[in-house]
């Protein structure tokens, strides 16, 4: 049994230990939770490069005691030249490729989110640490190198065939043409130079400065429809997060185009089904969560898109009566039919709470492993393929259109509980994100488990992720045979995976109690840790 980490003056959790430690170092230097998260975000973009990059998107939830929870949408839109007709003229019909220039069709919003968060820290939280300090750890690891993790090694080898010929991939992610060995030093000198430039010129330079000019030129050369005007038009935006009135307090998540609504709907249904009184490792709890997931996914797949194109506001789906109706339709003895999920994704989630109770839940992604695979020759930036979630069918829910935001599986979670606790939690893994959130939140808040126990306990995933084509209900093999047999009896298509399987994602959580004590958990399925002070 792994004990939860505990502290009082600050805590950070990340799926790579160096990122959590970088955040804690900022807290010890007098920084606040937002500054610590910016440092962690930069660091993990370097030390976990198969999962995320500064060429991706990000979303923030920020809680400051006594103030409303706020959110940052740092999602980039499709290029002005990206349309269904334009892709047809390139001979691309049916679906958008996952790799290469045609996949690199949306602006990377991550850096704009860092910039907006940093401005907020300085203006509203009396943040005093310079940008150069917040990027220093990432710059060092990019220049001096970082030991290759088992996850990076496995993902590089597993995706090599489809990425080998993508411009810049082999030169960046291979070592003399071979997959880097576990523990070998992985250096990114071009990324180090890019981070140094941003520290000097400012983060806005990514979009409207010299770096932006270079990015646009090299994306065009790689076959992307993105141009300088697309970068120059981009801005991160403040949002009012979605809220769920839960029996334990208020749960928050991100607005569309993310699937944050899904995560809150699942929690709402589980609350009404009495999940707090269920065995956290039992068949009833897994069945209730999976059946709630099916109904939440059905709403997602009918409604969630760029909010500018949604006729109904996402918050309306969280009306108490609507959730009552969804939960009331669940048969606790029979599994409902299941169609198809949205598929795989590669992401990192991180959380920070500082000694003043300011809390950040943050998620950053390039979508699939290594995104589009394109690495820009001058800057060393690996560009995302989030745009492949668009459809090339004009009547689809998420059709490819110039300036439209893509659908995102990303969703950071945060809760303010009625007993005075604050909780940040989340995980990576596409369709698995809202499912693991439901497990971690309910086990911690309703079923009395510590954050670490809730995360370490066996989990499940309905649908596809990490390259698996099957739509089965995947259970870690540590579930008891009786639970597995009972779920099959109820009609679930059960598939067993490893005891601690990356299929179910990398989760993390921090809870702050009313007396200021902190308790956190990191996922043993990842390379992460909780860093506490």
Order of alpha helices (4+ residues) and beta strands (2+ residues): beta-beta-alpha-alpha-beta-beta-alpha-alpha-alpha-beta-alpha-alpha-alpha-beta-beta-beta-alpha-alpha-alpha-alpha-beta-beta-beta-alpha-alpha-alpha-beta-beta-beta-beta-alpha-alpha-beta-beta-alpha-beta-beta-beta-beta
